[in-house]
């Protein structure tokens, strides 16, 4: 069986290992960027370092990118760090005759593109081990130092295989959209287990709350307390540079169980195809009709233009908006069976609500207090007197039948969202999305309109197909 693994993995590596020309080009460019960064940083007593997979030769040729972190003295104010960091970043990309944009994490940084390579120039503070960080990016130099010192270069290809394997299954990346396995986590897992196949063999045996502690900061008797501290985190990978941090905190339960399943499948039947994303076609109108006939549910899509914010802000806000919409519907007894979100981050955002109960009768029965509860009875009678029927008594409880304000979930959504930005925010709609909804939105439920959206955005049609063809994770 091992020979089967080796044969398949070698075939995959032919496609995902950078060739000598690609390596030389990227190494030359990174050295040039580092030289420019040194010249630009010295006047501010700052020091640039190269970060990312390039330094450990674990990068994939489909991702020609690297990061340069500019480490500033901690005496520099945050405002000055941001302004100087952007100034240096812009200057570097300009000297490469590339293009740049300003991106935002916990503070702004420059993302540039030159020679078909993406380069992030990120300012951070110099910190000592154990010292409290001001920003999440401040810990990156520790990660770089740890991996440069401890990562065995003979495992570089194993990391490539794990990254590619996760990427094929849409679980590579710790960003808010993916909620998967970061490059750092992939490197630590390969280091800990000793290779790609060993990661898969162990992943199959993982339970939720599995603890991996490379530096053995904790004893086994500490694990129960650790799981309490990292509550609802499916995999606990203690950051070897910070024993209080879970490096795998971003991994969702979906990503965790998907890796387990894919690992089990590959170990049982190794194939090159497991490393490359399967091509899917958008759902067709006929497919959509067949699914609806089978499920007997109604689809509601709240469609709007996504706000111009970074993905790590957009995706969490869309998830919170979805939860709020479900809550709004529940207020009037409309029940959501399942929900999902889609955005191309440019001109289309859609909240998908598959309704278990989307239509209700005109009459709404209200059940009140026991007739023996005099004060509550008086209030109930006063409130519902003059309704459709009653108040009347059933089994010693006051009841009344009143006119239902909304008989369809669509009506409820339209009414709830047709408000000014301030009111939407007060109702719990996240800030950036409230601004967009106040400008324009639509609630789409007709198949013709759904198919129009698919014609404009093929990936939305693929998203719908995946939604209805939900795979088993066991």
C-alpha positions in Angstrom: 0.0 0.0 0.0 2.9 2.4 0.8 4.2 2.0 -2.8 0.7 3.0 -4.0 0.9 6.2 -1.9 4.4 7.0 -3.1 3.6 6.5 -6.7 0.5 8.7 -6.5 2.3 11.4 -4.5 5.2 11.6 -6.9 2.8 12.1 -9.8 1.1 14.9 -7.9 4.4 16.6 -7.0 5.3 16.8 -10.7 2.4 19.2 -11.0 2.7 21.1 -7.7 6.4 21.4 -7.1 7.9 24.7 -8.5 10.6 24.1 -11.2 14.1 25.5 -10.9 13.2 28.5 -13.1 10.2 29.5 -11.0 12.3 29.1 -7.8 15.1 31.2 -9.1 12.8 34.0 -10.2 10.9 34.1 -6.9 14.1 33.9 -4.9 15.7 36.7 -7.0 12.6 38.9 -6.6 12.3 38.4 -2.9 16.0 39.2 -2.4 15.5 42.4 -4.4 12.4 43.4 -2.4 14.3 42.7 0.8 17.2 44.9 -0.3 14.9 47.8 -1.2 13.0 47.3 2.1 16.3 47.5 4.1 17.2 50.8 2.4 13.8 52.2 3.1 13.5 51.0 6.7 16.9 51.9 8.1 16.0 55.6 8.6 13.2 54.5 10.9 15.4 52.0 12.8 13.2 49.3 11.4 14.2 45.8 10.2 12.5 43.9 7.3 12.2 40.1 7.3 10.9 37.7 4.6 7.9 35.8 5.8 5.7 33.0 4.4 6.2 29.7 2.7 9.0 31.0 0.4 11.5 30.9 3.3 10.9 27.2 3.9 10.3 26.2 0.2 6.8 25.0 0.9 5.1 27.3 -1.6 2.9 26.2 -4.5 3.5 27.4 -8.1 -0.2 28.4 -8.3 0.5 30.9 -5.5 3.4 33.1 -6.4 3.5 35.3 -3.4 5.5 36.3 -0.3 5.3 38.7 2.6 7.8 41.2 3.9 7.2 42.3 7.5 8.8 45.6 8.6 9.6 45.3 12.3 9.5 48.7 14.0 10.7 49.7 17.5 7.9 49.4 20.0 8.4 53.1 21.0 6.9 54.2 17.7 3.2 55.2 18.0 0.6 53.1 16.2 -0.4 56.1 14.0 3.2 56.6 13.0 3.7 52.9 12.4 0.7 52.8 10.1 1.8 55.9 8.1 5.4 54.9 7.8 4.5 51.3 7.0 2.3 52.4 4.1 4.9 54.8 2.9 7.6 52.1 2.8 5.3 49.6 1.2 4.2 52.0 -1.6 7.8 53.0 -2.3 8.9 49.3 -2.6 6.2 48.5 -5.1 6.8 51.7 -7.1 10.5 50.9 -7.4 9.5 47.5 -8.8 7.2 49.3 -11.3 4.2 47.3 -9.9 0.7 48.2 -8.8 -0.4 48.5 -5.1 -3.5 48.8 -3.1 -4.0 49.4 0.6 -5.6 46.4 2.5 -6.7 46.2 6.1 -6.1 43.6 8.8 -5.9 45.0 12.3 -4.2 47.9 10.7 -3.5 48.9 7.1 -0.8 47.4 4.9 0.3 47.5 1.3 -0.5 44.7 -1.1 1.4 45.0 -4.4 1.8 43.1 -7.6 5.0 43.0 -9.6 6.4 40.5 -12.0 3.2 38.4 -11.7 3.8 38.0 -8.0 1.7 39.2 -5.1 3.8 40.9 -2.3 2.4 42.0 1.0 4.4 44.7 2.9 3.2 44.5 6.5 4.3 46.8 9.4 4.5 45.3 12.9 6.2 45.9 16.3 9.3 44.3 17.6 8.3 42.1 20.6 10.2 39.9 22.9 9.0 36.3 23.6 6.3 36.3 26.2 5.7 40.0 25.8 2.1 41.1 25.1 1.5 41.8 21.4 -0.4 44.9 20.2 -1.6 43.3 17.0 -2.0 39.8 15.6 0.7 40.5 13.0 3.3 41.1 15.7 3.5 37.4 16.3 4.5 36.5 12.7 8.2 37.2 13.2 8.1 34.6 16.0 6.5 32.1 13.6 9.1 32.8 11.0 12.0 32.4 13.5 10.6 29.2 14.9 10.0 27.5 11.6 13.3 28.7 10.1 15.0 27.1 13.0 12.9 23.9 13.4 11.3 23.0 10.2 13.1 20.1 8.4 13.6 21.1 4.7 13.2 17.4 3.7 9.4 17.8 4.6 8.8 20.7 2.2 7.1 18.6 -0.4 4.9 17.0 2.3 3.6 20.4 3.2 3.0 21.2 -0.4 0.9 18.0 -0.6 -1.1 18.9 2.5 -1.8 22.4 1.2 -2.8 21.1 -2.2 -5.0 18.4 -0.7 -6.7 21.0 1.5 -7.0 23.4 -1.4 -8.7 20.9 -3.6 -11.4 20.5 -0.9 -11.8 24.3 -0.2 -10.4 24.0 3.3 -7.0 25.7 2.8 -6.7 29.1 4.5 -7.6 30.5 7.8 -9.5 33.5 6.3 -13.0 34.2 7.4 -14.5 32.9 4.2 -12.7 29.5 4.3 -12.3 28.8 8.0 -9.8 26.1 7.2 -6.1 25.1 7.6 -3.6 27.9 7.3 -0.2 27.4 5.8 1.3 27.7 9.3 -1.0 25.0 10.6 -0.1 22.7 7.6 3.6 23.2 8.4 3.2 22.5 12.1 1.1 19.3 11.4 3.6 17.9 9.0 6.4 18.7 11.5 4.6 17.0 14.3 3.5 13.9 12.5 6.5 13.6 10.2 5.0 13.6 6.8 1.8 14.1 4.6 0.6 10.4 4.9 1.2 10.5 8.6 -1.0 13.6 9.0 -3.8 11.9 7.1 -3.5 8.7 9.2 -3.7 10.7 12.4 -6.4 13.0 11.1 -8.7 10.0 10.6 -8.4 9.3 14.4 -8.9 12.9 15.5 -11.9 13.6 17.8 -13.2 17.1 18.3 -11.0 18.7 21.0 -7.9 16.8 19.9 -4.9 18.5 21.4 -1.5 18.8 19.6 1.3 20.3 21.6 4.6 20.3 19.7 6.7 21.9 22.5 5.0 19.9 25.3 4.0 23.0 27.2 1.3 21.0 29.0 0.9 17.7 30.8 -1.8 15.3 29.9 -3.6 16.2 33.2 -3.9 19.8 31.9 -5.9 18.8 28.8 -9.3 18.9 30.4 -8.7 22.5 31.5 -7.3 23.3 28.0 -10.5 22.1 26.3 -12.5 24.4 28.6 -10.3 27.3 27.7 -10.5 26.6 24.0 -14.2 25.8 24.2 -15.9 24.9 20.8 -12.6 24.8 19.0 -12.5 21.5 17.1 -8.8 21.1 16.9 -6.4 22.5 19.5 -2.9 23.1 18.1 -0.9 24.9 20.7 1.2 27.6 19.0 4.8 26.6 19.7 5.7 30.3 20.0 2.8 31.1 22.4 1.4 28.5 24.7 -1.8 30.5 25.4 -2.8 30.5 21.7 -4.6 27.9 19.6 -3.0 28.1 16.1 -5.9 26.1 14.7 -8.7 28.3 16.2 -9.9 29.4 12.7 -10.8 25.8 11.6 -14.5 25.2 11.5 -16.2 22.0 12.3 -17.1 21.6 8.6 -13.4 21.9 7.6 -12.3 19.5 10.4 -14.7 16.8 9.4 -14.1 17.3 5.7 -10.4 16.7 6.1 -11.1 13.6 8.2 -13.4 12.2 5.5 -11.1 13.0 2.6 -8.1 11.5 4.5 -10.0 8.3 5.0 -11.0 8.1 1.4 -7.5 8.7 0.1 -5.8 6.2 2.5 -8.3 3.6 1.3 -8.0 4.4 -2.4 -5.1 6.7 -3.2 -5.5 8.8 -6.4 -4.1 11.8 -8.0 -7.6 13.2 -8.5 -7.9 13.7 -4.7 -5.5 16.7 -5.0 -7.4 18.6 -7.6 -10.8 20.3 -7.4 -13.6 18.6 -9.1 -15.2 20.7 -11.8 -18.9 21.4 -11.2 -21.5 22.9 -13.5 -24.1 25.4 -12.4 -27.4 24.1 -11.4 -29.9 24.0 -14.3 -33.4 25.2 -14.3 -34.7 21.6 -14.6 -32.4 20.5 -11.8 -33.8 23.3 -9.6 -37.4 22.4 -10.4 -36.7 18.7 -9.6 -35.1 19.6 -6.3 -38.0 21.8 -5.3 -40.5 19.1 -6.2 -38.6 16.6 -4.1 -38.0 18.9 -1.0 -41.3 20.8 -1.1 -39.6 23.8 0.4 -39.5 27.4 -0.7 -36.2 29.3 -1.5 -35.9 32.9 -0.5 -32.8 34.9 -1.6 -32.1 38.2 0.0 -29.9 39.8 -2.8 -27.9 43.0 -2.5 -24.6 44.5 -3.6 -21.8 43.6 -1.2 -20.1 46.5 0.7 -16.6 47.4 -0.3 -14.8 45.9 2.7 -12.1 43.3 3.1 -13.3 39.7 2.9 -12.4 39.1 6.6 -15.0 41.7 7.5 -17.6 40.9 4.8 -18.0 37.2 5.5 -18.5 37.4 9.2 -21.0 40.2 8.7 -22.9 38.1 6.2 -23.1 35.2 8.6 -24.4 37.5 11.4 -26.9 39.0 9.0 -28.2 35.5 8.1 -28.7 34.7 11.8 -30.6 37.9 12.2 -32.8 37.3 9.2 -33.7 33.8 10.7 -34.6 35.6 14.0 -36.8 38.1 12.2 -38.7 35.4 10.5 -39.1 33.4 13.7 -40.8 36.4 15.3 -43.8 35.7 13.1 -43.6 31.9 13.2 -41.8 31.4 9.8 -39.3 28.6 10.1 -36.0 28.3 8.2 -35.0 24.8 7.4 -31.4 25.5 6.3 -29.5 28.6 5.2 -26.2 29.6 3.5 -24.4 32.6 2.1 -22.8 33.6 -1.2 -20.9 36.5 -2.5 -18.5 37.1 -5.3 -17.2 40.0 -3.3 -17.8 42.4 -6.2 -21.4 42.9 -7.3 -23.5 40.0 -5.9 -24.3 39.0 -2.3 -27.1 36.6 -1.5 -28.5 35.2 1.7 -30.1 31.8 0.9 -33.0 30.9 3.2 -34.7 27.6 2.5 -38.0 27.8 4.3 -39.6 24.9 6.2 -42.6 27.1 6.9 -43.0 30.0 4.5 -46.7 30.5 4.3 -49.2 30.8 7.2 -53.0 31.1 7.4 -54.7 34.5 7.6 -56.0 33.6 11.1 -53.6 33.6 14.0 -54.7 31.9 17.3 -53.3 33.5 20.5 -53.4 31.4 23.7 -53.5 33.5 26.8 -53.4 32.9 30.6 -55.5 30.6 32.7 -58.9 32.1 33.6 -57.9 31.9 37.2 -55.1 34.4 36.7 -57.2 37.5 37.0 -54.7 40.2 36.3 -53.2 38.5 33.2 -56.7 37.6 32.0 -57.8 41.2 32.2 -54.8 42.3 30.2 -55.3 39.6 27.5 -59.0 40.4 27.1 -58.2 44.1 26.8 -55.5 43.4 24.2 -57.4 41.0 21.9 -61.0 42.2 22.3 -62.5 43.1 18.9 -60.3 40.6 16.9 -61.6 38.0 14.5 -62.9 35.7 17.2 -63.1 35.8 21.0 -61.6 36.2 23.4 -63.0 32.7 24.3 -62.1 29.9 26.6 -60.5 26.5 25.8 -59.5 24.1 28.6 -59.5 27.0 31.1 -57.2 29.1 29.0 -58.2 32.4 27.4 -57.9 32.3 23.6 -58.4 34.7 20.7 -58.2 34.6 16.9 -56.7 37.7 15.3 -55.6 38.7 11.8 -52.1 37.7 10.9 -50.0 40.7 9.8 -47.8 38.6 7.4 -49.0 35.4 5.7 -45.7 34.8 3.7 -42.1 34.9 4.8 -41.3 37.1 1.8 -43.7 39.8 3.0 -42.1 39.7 6.4 -38.6 40.1 5.0 -39.5 42.9 2.7 -41.2 44.8 5.6 -38.4 44.2 8.0 -35.7 45.3 5.7 -37.4 48.3 4.1 -36.0 50.8 6.6 -33.3 53.4 6.9 -29.8 52.4 7.7 -30.1 53.6 11.4 -33.2 51.5 12.0 -31.6 48.4 10.4 -28.6 48.7 12.7 -30.9 49.0 15.7 -32.5 45.8 14.6 -29.2 44.0 14.6 -28.2 44.2 10.9 -24.4 44.5 10.8 -23.1 48.0 10.0 -21.7 47.6 6.5 -24.6 45.4 5.3 -27.2 47.8 6.8 -25.8 50.6 4.6 -26.1 48.5 1.5 -29.6 47.1 2.3 -30.9 50.7 3.0 -29.8 51.6 -0.5 -31.2 48.6 -2.4 -32.1 44.9 -1.9 -34.4 42.4 -3.4 -36.1 39.2 -2.1 -36.0 36.7 -4.9 -38.0 33.5 -4.9 -39.2 32.9 -8.5 -37.1 30.4 -10.5 -36.9 32.8 -13.5 -35.2 35.4 -11.3 -32.9 32.8 -9.7 -31.8 31.6 -13.1 -31.1 35.3 -14.1 -28.7 35.5 -11.2 -27.0 32.3 -12.4 -26.6 33.7 -15.9 -24.9 36.8 -14.5 -22.7 34.7 -12.1 -21.8 31.1 -13.0 -20.3 30.6 -9.6 -23.6 31.4 -7.9 -25.1 28.5 -9.9 -22.3 26.2 -8.7 -23.0 27.4 -5.1 -26.6 26.4 -5.5 -25.7 23.0 -6.8 -23.4 22.4 -3.8 -26.1 23.5 -1.5 -28.6 21.0 -2.7 -26.0 18.2 -3.2 -24.7 18.5 0.3 -22.2 15.8 0.9 -22.1 13.5 3.9 -19.1 14.1 6.1 -19.1 10.6 7.7 
